[in-house]
Amino acid sequence: MYSSQLYWKVPNFIVSPQQHGSPVEPQTLEAFIVHSIDTLDAHAEIMRAAWLAADPNATLIDAPRPLKGKLARSLKRTSADAAQG
């Protein structure tokens, strides 16, 4: 019914993005894409939570683990930016 290639790819696709530092590295392009999106989503959530907990007047904060360095607050759009499109 399905090719042997598909049979091999599906378990890797499901298992590889489970957790950062997973013992199973992504072995297919599809698994790598899912893993990368999952990591991006996790880091974005860490950044969002850090900024919600930070002083509202701060422009830089220390990045929480696993991120490194400093986090800079996003620039806010002004009415002049909105008028330009």
Buried (B, 14 or more C-beta within 10 A) or exposed (E): EEEEEEEEBBEBBEBBBEEEEEEBEBBBEBBBEBBEEBEEEEBEEBBEEBBEEBEEEEEEBEBEEEEEEEBEEEEEEEEEEEEEE
